Amino acid sequence: MTIWVGTSWKMNKTLDEARDYARGLVAGLSGQELGDVQPFVIPPATAIAAVAGILADDSRVLVGAQNAHWEDAGAWTGELSVPQVADAGARLVEIGHSERREHFGETDRTVRLKVAATLRHGLTPLLCIGEPGDVKDRGRSTPYILEQASRALEGLDDDQRARVLIAYEPIWAIGEHGRPATVEELAEPFAALGQEYGGGVAGLLYGGSVSLDNATDLLGIDHVDGLFVGRTAWELDGYLQLLRRATGS
Ligand SMILES: O=C(CO)COP(=O)(O)O
């Protein structure tokens, strides 16, 4: 079974920094046995092509985009389409991250359209779901995320679903003000996701304050097929160390 370990750089890194990271990653992985671990890197759009060009030297690392529009082309100022990010070298498209839902008007409807567009063009959607802290406080995390996932995947057939990655990223666990979810807190949501989607999608990932301290424990949770990482992997050494944790090397 594939273990996905990837990072989104969010709105970080110049082209030079992105190239340095990508070159370092190729060098750092050279000769390293990855086993079932599938690395992926999601740079800002400005760096997708450069990073994909460098990582082509290690074809084991997938490159993604942090967002893409649902239409293929047209009058959508400031947006990028799935064919455009694919043209730049992206093979994954991250969709519905909570930062996009909160700040950029991403809704269940636009998320669903983007998942469908990504599949239509043969790329892998990385669908992000996650509940705010007040929903967790009311004990409603699991129904909330199941509803989000079901709305995003509405209308897909089994073959299409099988190509989707789902990342559960509780909003209260993400970023510098977030607190990492504990293994105990994640057991129930992942049991529910596993029951609903386990085996039916490409993988179920956890994201939110993943660190070198908690990565191994998080990967040990039932139905967790991988980790989606921000800050800990923005420095290359952190990402390489996470990959080593995942491969057990
Ligand atoms: O949002 C995330 C990945 O998409 C997680 O970010 P952090 O790992 O920095 O909490």
The ligand as an ORCA input file, in Angstrom:
! r2SCAN-3c Opt
* xyz 0 1
  O      -1.885     22.998      5.909
  C      -1.027     22.156      5.990
  C      -0.601     21.394      4.803
  O      -1.438     21.707      3.746
  C      -0.341     21.857      7.255
  O       0.461     22.912      7.609
  P       1.422     22.773      8.909
  O       2.096     21.436      8.778
  O       2.370     23.919      8.795
  O       0.523     22.841     10.106
*
